[in-house]
């Protein structure tokens, strides 16, 4: 399995999982890849750091690579619906289980909804959360950034917060 960093023409960054580099190129040529945020099909490959595992013997590495290639080919052969693309460009023909595709859709939709229904207060998150908690500001949904120390202080004050790591591409879903 090959995990690539991708970006659309609008600059939204996301990951794509492919059986091989050839599989990525094939999907790109057929227009099957699209941005999960804006559905833009002008997707390009971004630089990524390779994962090196030098402690594994070469023979074991070669065997694993052969198994992975065979599994990818088997999964590809079993796939029947090449046109069933989802926002990230993943399809059942990539060997991705349909449940994983559906879960990815639901998570992306939940994050989009959360971002659409909350106000981004940026680095002022901790102070704005306190103002709301103590009745100094109107009650509303907010999101922003807090340091680990600020998050601990808010918890100590009885202010409930939820940490949600949001990839840079999802920070402004309306772009």
Secondary structure, DSSP 8 states (H G I E B T S, - for coil): -EEEEEEETT--EEEEEES-HHHHHHHHHTT----TTT----EEE--------TTS-HHHHHHHHHHHHHHHHHHHHH---TT---TTS--GGGT--HHHHHHHHHHHHHHHHHHHTSEEEETTHHHHHHHHHTTSS----EEE---HHHHHHHHHTT---------GGGTTTT-
